[in-house]
Amino acid sequence: MTKKTLKPKAGTRTKTGGARIGRRKRIDTATDPYLLKEEYPDASECKKCRSVYHDKRWMHPNNVPIEAGAVPRKKVLCPACLKIKDNYAEGFITLEGEFLAEHKDEILNLIRNKEELAAHINPLERIIEIKERKGGIEISTTTEKLAERIGQILKKTYHGSVDYKWSSDTKLARVVWMR
C-alpha cells in the first residue's frame, strides 16, 4: 500500500503559508443592517481588528490569500467593529447556576477560545461584552450564530440545560445556560 500525499489546490495558501481554515456558509446579508450599509472596495482592512475584505467577504488577517496580501489597503471599520462600537448585539447569552460560580474562569476561557476559533473562520463573529451580574454572567455577541454555538459548546463540555429563543422578525437569539 502506498501513501499518497495530497497537495493543496492552487490558491488555497494564505500569506503566512498555512492551509486555509474552513469556511462557513455565507452570512445572510438580507437582514443584517451593518452588512447592508456600504460596499467595501476589495482589499479593505479594518482599522481596529485588521480583518481584510477580499472577494466579497471578510477574512481574518492570517487567512488572506497571497494574491490579496500585496495590494495596498483602504482603512475602514468592518461590520463587527461597527457593531461593537454601537453596542449592537444579535446574540445574548445568560449563564446561571451554582456550577458557574465554582468554575467561572474555566467557563469564560472556553467561551473566549470559542470566539477566537470563530473569528478565524469569520471575523464578523465576535463577543461584544461580558457583564457579571448577581447570580450570573451576560454575554452579547455580534451574531446570533455565535451565541448558539457558545450555548452548544457549554452544553457539550459542562452539561446542564440550554434554552434557545429565536426572534421571528429580526436576527436575534437569546441563549440561557444553567447548571
RODO-2510 file (C-alpha; in nm, 4 decimals, decimal comma):
residues 179
     n   res          X          Y          Z
     1     m     0,0000     0,0000     0,0000
     2     t     0,1444     0,3369    -0,0972
     3     k     0,0965     0,6579     0,0893
     4     k    -0,0420     0,9379    -0,1180
     5     t     0,0462     1,2929    -0,0223
     6     l    -0,2187     1,5457    -0,1027
     7     k    -0,1133     1,8801    -0,2390
     8     p    -0,3356     2,1785    -0,1734
     9     k    -0,5198     2,3195    -0,4716
    10     a    -0,3891     2,6370    -0,6270
    11     g    -0,4949     2,9441    -0,4317
    12     t    -0,5510     2,7624    -0,1035
    13     r    -0,2408     2,9016     0,0655
    14     t    -0,2515     3,2014     0,2917
    15     k     0,0067     3,4768     0,3140
    16     t     0,1569     3,3025     0,6171
    17     g     0,1927     2,9823     0,4147
    18     g    -0,0534     2,7763     0,6172
    19     a    -0,3521     2,5939     0,4807
    20     r    -0,6734     2,7910     0,4748
    21     i    -0,9129     2,7330     0,7635
    22     g    -1,2541     2,6063     0,6514
    23     r    -1,5333     2,8423     0,5547
    24     r    -1,8838     2,8502     0,6873
    25     k    -2,1813     2,9331     0,4756
    26     r    -2,2113     3,2951     0,3800
    27     i    -2,3853     3,5248     0,6254
    28     d    -2,7416     3,6232     0,5429
    29     t    -2,6856     3,9816     0,4328
    30     a    -3,0533     4,0483     0,3653
    31     t    -3,1391     4,1196     0,7289
    32     d    -2,8157     4,2494     0,8826
    33     p    -2,8207     4,6311     0,8704
    34     y    -2,4436     4,6542     0,9205
    35     l    -2,3748     4,4424     0,6139
    36     l    -2,6115     4,6492     0,4011
    37     k    -2,4603     4,9891     0,4841
    38     e    -2,1886     5,0037     0,2191
    39     e    -1,9946     4,8038    -0,0363
    40     y    -1,6285     4,7917     0,0601
    41     p    -1,3523     4,8101    -0,2002
    42     d    -1,1572     4,4883    -0,2448
    43     a    -0,8618     4,4505    -0,0055
    44     s    -1,0038     4,6938     0,2519
    45     e    -0,8580     4,6493     0,6002
    46     c    -1,0328     4,7162     0,9309
    47     k    -0,8535     4,9870     1,1304
    48     k    -0,9299     4,8156     1,4595
    49     c    -0,9152     4,4350     1,4169
    50     r    -0,7116     4,4212     1,0908
    51     s    -0,9644     4,1906     0,9178
    52     v    -0,9427     4,2114     0,5402
    53     y    -1,2287     4,2416     0,2914
    54     h    -1,1417     4,0323    -0,0136
    55     d    -1,3537     3,8610    -0,2762
    56     k    -1,6780     3,9974    -0,1200
    57     r    -1,6137     3,8563     0,2282
    58     w    -1,4286     3,9498     0,5467
    59     m    -1,1287     3,7348     0,6377
    60     h    -0,9015     3,7025     0,9372
    61     p    -0,5652     3,8670     0,8515
    62     n    -0,3844     3,5285     0,8725
    63     n    -0,6243     3,3726     0,6199
    64     v    -0,5803     3,6283     0,3431
    65     p    -0,4697     3,4660     0,0138
    66     i    -0,1249     3,5603    -0,1091
    67     e    -0,2591     3,7454    -0,4140
    68     a    -0,4590     3,9816    -0,1896
    69     g    -0,1749     4,0373     0,0567
    70     a     0,0382     4,2615    -0,1660
    71     v    -0,2378     4,5069    -0,2603
    72     p    -0,2456     4,8481    -0,0839
    73     r    -0,5417     4,8509     0,1542
    74     k    -0,8020     5,1151     0,2261
    75     k    -0,8573     5,1557     0,6034
    76     v    -1,2224     5,1144     0,7105
    77     l    -1,4194     4,9778     1,0069
    78     c    -1,5552     4,6263     0,9495
    79     p    -1,9212     4,5484     1,0318
    80     a    -1,8206     4,3635     1,3533
    81     c    -1,6199     4,6599     1,4844
    82     l    -1,9105     4,8906     1,3950
    83     k    -2,1486     4,6651     1,5910
    84     i    -1,9116     4,6661     1,8887
    85     k    -1,8757     5,0452     1,8683
    86     d    -2,2563     5,0882     1,8543
    87     n    -2,3169     4,8059     2,1069
    88     y    -2,5473     4,6374     1,8525
    89     a    -2,5857     4,2745     1,9587
    90     e    -2,7664     3,9971     1,7732
    91     g    -2,6921     3,7280     2,0301
    92     f    -2,7382     3,7275     2,4073
    93     i    -2,6131     3,4507     2,6367
    94     t    -2,7037     3,4239     3,0035
    95     l    -2,5044     3,1895     3,2275
    96     e    -2,6546     3,0898     3,5631
    97     g    -2,6221     2,8376     3,8429
    98     e    -2,4009     2,7248     4,1282
    99     f    -2,1616     2,5450     3,8930
   100     l    -2,0894     2,8778     3,7223
   101     a    -1,9723     3,0358     4,0483
   102     e    -1,7324     2,7462     4,1140
   103     h    -1,5918     2,7248     3,7575
   104     k    -1,6284     3,0813     3,6263
   105     d    -1,2704     3,1184     3,4990
   106     e    -1,2777     2,7832     3,3158
   107     i    -1,6107     2,8654     3,1522
   108     l    -1,5001     3,2127     3,0419
   109     n    -1,1773     3,0672     2,8977
   110     l    -1,3814     2,8146     2,6989
   111     i    -1,6038     3,0951     2,5666
   112     r    -1,3023     3,3090     2,4690
   113     n    -1,1443     3,0122     2,2908
   114     k    -1,4681     2,9505     2,1001
   115     e    -1,4789     3,3180     1,9998
   116     e    -1,1173     3,3074     1,8817
   117     l    -1,1826     2,9989     1,6683
   118     a    -1,4995     3,1542     1,5249
   119     a    -1,3148     3,4779     1,4437
   120     h    -1,0525     3,2845     1,2451
   121     i    -1,3273     3,1372     1,0286
   122     n    -1,5439     3,4504     1,0166
   123     p    -1,4059     3,7680     1,1762
   124     l    -1,7569     3,9158     1,1950
   125     e    -1,8454     3,6728     1,4768
   126     r    -1,7216     3,8322     1,7966
   127     i    -1,8140     3,8907     2,1594
   128     i    -1,9227     4,2484     2,2252
   129     e    -1,9324     4,2438     2,6033
   130     i    -1,9195     4,0159     2,9064
   131     k    -2,1034     4,1505     3,2123
   132     e    -2,1058     3,9920     3,5535
   133     r    -2,4446     4,0185     3,7190
   134     k    -2,5623     3,8990     4,0560
   135     g    -2,6152     3,5256     4,0152
   136     g    -2,4791     3,5031     3,6611
   137     i    -2,2983     3,6361     3,3589
   138     e    -2,4424     3,8027     3,0487
   139     i    -2,2597     3,7931     2,7167
   140     s    -2,3558     3,9787     2,3996
   141     t    -2,2318     3,8745     2,0544
   142     t    -2,2266     4,0293     1,7081
   143     t    -2,4147     3,7350     1,5511
   144     e    -2,6892     3,5055     1,6675
   145     k    -2,4991     3,2014     1,5377
   146     l    -2,2027     3,2653     1,7685
   147     a    -2,4420     3,2799     2,0649
   148     e    -2,5931     2,9489     1,9544
   149     r    -2,2508     2,7822     1,9168
   150     i    -2,1375     2,9077     2,2595
   151     g    -2,4519     2,7516     2,4087
   152     q    -2,3756     2,4254     2,2281
   153     i    -2,0139     2,4105     2,3489
   154     l    -2,1208     2,4836     2,7093
   155     k    -2,3793     2,2039     2,6941
   156     k    -2,1295     1,9613     2,5394
   157     t    -1,8475     2,0435     2,7828
   158     y    -2,0248     2,1097     3,1137
   159     h    -2,3701     1,9604     3,0518
   160     g    -2,6518     2,1460     3,2272
   161     s    -2,9531     2,2817     3,0408
   162     v    -2,9610     2,5205     2,7462
   163     d    -3,2636     2,7134     2,6280
   164     y    -3,2593     2,8804     2,2837
   165     k    -3,5041     3,1544     2,1881
   166     w    -3,5089     3,2990     1,8366
   167     s    -3,6791     3,6185     1,7322
   168     s    -3,9156     3,5695     1,4407
   169     d    -3,8886     3,9184     1,2918
   170     t    -3,5212     4,0134     1,3492
   171     k    -3,1865     3,8369     1,3677
   172     l    -3,1750     3,7882     1,7432
   173     a    -3,1027     3,4892     1,9653
   174     r    -3,1249     3,4504     2,3408
   175     v    -2,9401     3,1563     2,4923
   176     v    -2,9690     3,0632     2,8602
   177     w    -2,7294     2,8037     3,0023
   178     m    -2,7844     2,6811     3,3565
   179     r    -2,6160     2,4279     3,5790
***
